[in-house]
Amino acid sequence: MLLVCRRSFHLEMSGKRQGEVMNLQIKTINNVLFASLVVSIFGLVAMYLNNTQQSDQIEQLRGQLIEKENQIVISNEALSYTRYQHQLLAEDYSRFRDEQSINRVLR
C-alpha cells in the first residue's frame, strides 16, 4: 500500500512538472509570437515611413522636372526667335547687296 501511495504521489508530482513545463513552453511560444508581432509592426511602420518619404521625394523631383521643362521651352522659344531674327537680317543684307549691285550696274 505504501508503494502504491508513493507511486501515485510520484505520478502527481511528475504530472505537475509536466504541466509546469507545458505552461513554460506555452509562455515561451507566446513570448516569441508576441516579439515577432512587435517586430512585424515596427517593420510595417518603417516601410510606411520610407514609402511616405519616397513619395515626397518623387513629388519634389516632379516639380523640379516641370520647372526644367519650362526653362527648356523658354530657351527653345528664345532660340527660335533669334534664328528668325538672323534669317531676317540675312534676307535684308541679301536685298541690300542686290540693290548695291544694281546701282553699280546702272552707274
C-alpha positions as CSV (number, residue, x, y, z in Angstrom):
1,M,0.0,0.0,0.0
2,L,2.8,2.4,0.8
3,L,4.4,1.6,-2.5
4,V,1.1,2.5,-4.3
5,C,0.9,5.8,-2.5
6,R,4.4,6.7,-3.3
7,R,3.9,5.8,-6.9
8,S,0.7,7.9,-7.1
9,F,2.5,10.8,-5.4
10,H,5.4,10.5,-7.8
11,L,2.9,10.5,-10.7
12,E,1.2,13.5,-9.3
13,M,4.5,15.3,-9.0
14,S,5.6,14.3,-12.4
15,G,2.2,15.4,-13.7
16,K,2.6,18.8,-12.0
17,R,6.1,19.1,-13.5
18,Q,4.8,18.2,-16.9
19,G,2.1,20.9,-16.5
20,E,4.7,23.4,-15.4
21,V,6.9,22.5,-18.4
22,M,4.0,22.7,-20.8
23,N,3.0,26.0,-19.2
24,L,6.5,27.3,-19.6
25,Q,6.6,26.1,-23.2
26,I,3.3,27.9,-23.9
27,K,4.6,31.1,-22.3
28,T,7.8,30.9,-24.3
29,I,5.8,30.3,-27.6
30,N,3.5,33.2,-26.7
31,N,6.5,35.5,-26.0
32,V,8.2,34.5,-29.3
33,L,4.9,35.2,-31.2
34,F,4.5,38.5,-29.4
35,A,8.1,39.5,-30.2
36,S,7.5,38.5,-33.8
37,L,4.3,40.6,-33.9
38,V,6.1,43.6,-32.5
39,V,9.0,43.3,-34.9
40,S,6.5,43.0,-37.8
41,I,4.6,46.1,-36.7
42,F,7.9,48.1,-36.5
43,G,8.8,46.8,-39.9
44,L,5.5,47.9,-41.3
45,V,5.8,51.3,-39.7
46,A,9.3,51.7,-41.1
47,M,8.1,50.6,-44.6
48,Y,5.3,53.1,-44.4
49,L,7.6,56.0,-43.4
50,N,10.0,55.0,-46.1
51,N,7.2,55.0,-48.7
52,T,6.0,58.4,-47.5
53,Q,9.5,59.8,-47.7
54,Q,9.9,58.4,-51.2
55,S,6.6,59.8,-52.3
56,D,7.6,63.3,-51.0
57,Q,10.9,63.0,-52.9
58,I,9.1,61.9,-56.1
59,E,6.8,64.9,-55.8
60,Q,9.7,67.3,-55.2
61,L,11.6,65.8,-58.2
62,R,8.5,66.0,-60.4
63,G,8.2,69.7,-59.5
64,Q,11.9,70.2,-60.4
65,L,11.4,68.4,-63.7
66,I,8.4,70.5,-64.7
67,E,10.5,73.6,-63.8
68,K,13.4,72.4,-66.0
69,E,11.0,71.6,-68.8
70,N,9.5,75.1,-68.7
71,Q,13.1,76.5,-68.8
72,I,13.9,74.4,-71.8
73,V,10.7,75.5,-73.6
74,I,11.5,79.2,-72.9
75,S,15.1,78.6,-74.1
76,N,13.8,76.9,-77.3
77,E,11.4,79.8,-78.0
78,A,14.2,82.3,-77.5
79,L,16.5,80.3,-79.8
80,S,13.8,80.1,-82.4
81,Y,13.2,83.9,-82.2
82,T,17.0,84.5,-82.5
83,R,17.2,82.3,-85.6
84,Y,14.2,84.1,-87.1
85,Q,15.9,87.5,-86.5
86,H,19.1,86.1,-88.1
87,Q,17.1,84.9,-91.1
88,L,15.5,88.4,-91.5
89,L,18.9,90.1,-91.2
90,A,20.3,87.7,-93.8
91,E,17.4,88.4,-96.2
92,D,17.8,92.2,-95.6
93,Y,21.6,92.0,-96.3
94,S,20.9,90.0,-99.4
95,R,18.5,92.6,-100.7
96,F,20.9,95.3,-99.8
97,R,23.7,93.7,-101.8
98,D,21.4,93.1,-104.7
99,E,20.4,96.8,-104.7
100,Q,24.1,97.7,-104.5
101,S,24.9,95.5,-107.4
102,I,22.0,97.0,-109.5
103,N,23.1,100.5,-108.5
104,R,26.7,99.8,-109.7
105,V,25.4,98.4,-113.0
106,L,23.2,101.4,-113.6
107,R,26.0,103.9,-112.9
